[in-house]
Amino acid sequence: MTGIFFGSTMGTTEAVAADIAKQLGVADADVHNVADTPAGEVQKYDLLVLGSSTWGAGELQDDWYGFLDQLKAQDLSGKKVALFGCGDSGSYPDTFCDAVGLIYDGLQQSGCTFVGAYAPEGYDETGSLVCRGGKFVGLAVDESAPDKTDRRVAAWCEQIKNE
Ligand SMILES: Cc1cc2nc3c(=O)[nH]c(=O)nc-3n(C[C@H](O)[C@H](O)[C@H](O)COP(=O)(O)O)c2cc1C
């Protein structure tokens, strides 16, 4: 069973979460805003799809601070985790989608297995925390390339289904 957990200030990440839910066949009840969800909810699921936009200069979306702290206290052994995020490579090239990388780092000791990494073909910025060893550790949705979003989300969802 798949649960989607997102943090979103202006609604962009929330909209992407809804699109991912549709493509993965996840019910509305299994799409959670981290602003009002206890992290223990993740124990219901075996695939966690976690999404945060990036704010400040490479910071987590506000609601993620408390949620990530709680999540670090959860045992995620045996669970798969897929990360996604929204950012803007045009205005913030050096910290493009850093929040995805911050969550990835935060869950290194949790016992989970990460899925959904891919080679960032077609992206202009590959020097931020979302990129590790030449791969993006999660789906990066770019406000500066809105015409690519649908295709990127669809391709990533197909990848997740097969991992
Ligand atoms: C003040 C401010 C700071 C931002 N900082 C970053 C950043 O460091 N890196 C990035 O990729 N995007 C950054 N963004 C872009 C947002 O992540 C982007 O607008 C995103 O779609 C917002 O998603 P949300 O509405 O789900 O919160 C910033 C936007 C604003 C307004």
PDBQT file of the ligand as one rigid body, heavy atoms in Angstrom, charges set to zero:
ROOT
HETATM    1  C1  LIG A 201      11.444  32.970  -1.043  1.00  0.00    +0.000 C 
HETATM    2  C2  LIG A 201      11.585  31.752  -1.909  1.00  0.00    +0.000 A 
HETATM    3  C3  LIG A 201      12.683  30.932  -1.777  1.00  0.00    +0.000 A 
HETATM    4  C4  LIG A 201      12.848  29.811  -2.599  1.00  0.00    +0.000 A 
HETATM    5  N1  LIG A 201      13.982  29.037  -2.498  1.00  0.00    +0.000 NA
HETATM    6  C5  LIG A 201      14.177  28.011  -3.369  1.00  0.00    +0.000 A 
HETATM    7  C6  LIG A 201      15.392  27.249  -3.355  1.00  0.00    +0.000 A 
HETATM    8  O1  LIG A 201      16.308  27.480  -2.561  1.00  0.00    +0.000 OA
HETATM    9  N2  LIG A 201      15.511  26.235  -4.245  1.00  0.00    +0.000 N 
HETATM   10  C7  LIG A 201      14.527  25.927  -5.156  1.00  0.00    +0.000 A 
HETATM   11  O2  LIG A 201      14.709  25.003  -5.956  1.00  0.00    +0.000 OA
HETATM   12  N3  LIG A 201      13.370  26.628  -5.197  1.00  0.00    +0.000 NA
HETATM   13  C8  LIG A 201      13.173  27.665  -4.328  1.00  0.00    +0.000 A 
HETATM   14  N4  LIG A 201      12.004  28.383  -4.375  1.00  0.00    +0.000 N 
HETATM   15  C9  LIG A 201      10.960  28.007  -5.356  1.00  0.00    +0.000 C 
HETATM   16  C10 LIG A 201       9.852  27.165  -4.713  1.00  0.00    +0.000 C 
HETATM   17  O3  LIG A 201      10.346  25.940  -4.222  1.00  0.00    +0.000 OA
HETATM   18  C11 LIG A 201       8.796  26.891  -5.767  1.00  0.00    +0.000 C 
HETATM   19  O4  LIG A 201       8.090  28.083  -6.006  1.00  0.00    +0.000 OA
HETATM   20  C12 LIG A 201       7.831  25.763  -5.394  1.00  0.00    +0.000 C 
HETATM   21  O5  LIG A 201       7.044  25.441  -6.529  1.00  0.00    +0.000 OA
HETATM   22  C13 LIG A 201       6.918  26.110  -4.239  1.00  0.00    +0.000 C 
HETATM   23  O6  LIG A 201       6.154  24.953  -3.935  1.00  0.00    +0.000 OA
HETATM   24  P1  LIG A 201       4.989  24.962  -2.843  1.00  0.00    +0.000 P 
HETATM   25  O7  LIG A 201       3.938  25.921  -3.319  1.00  0.00    +0.000 OA
HETATM   26  O8  LIG A 201       4.496  23.561  -2.856  1.00  0.00    +0.000 OA
HETATM   27  O9  LIG A 201       5.572  25.351  -1.516  1.00  0.00    +0.000 OA
HETATM   28  C14 LIG A 201      11.839  29.498  -3.557  1.00  0.00    +0.000 A 
HETATM   29  C15 LIG A 201      10.718  30.331  -3.686  1.00  0.00    +0.000 A 
HETATM   30  C16 LIG A 201      10.586  31.444  -2.891  1.00  0.00    +0.000 A 
HETATM   31  C17 LIG A 201       9.380  32.337  -3.084  1.00  0.00    +0.000 C 
ENDROOT
TORSDOF 0
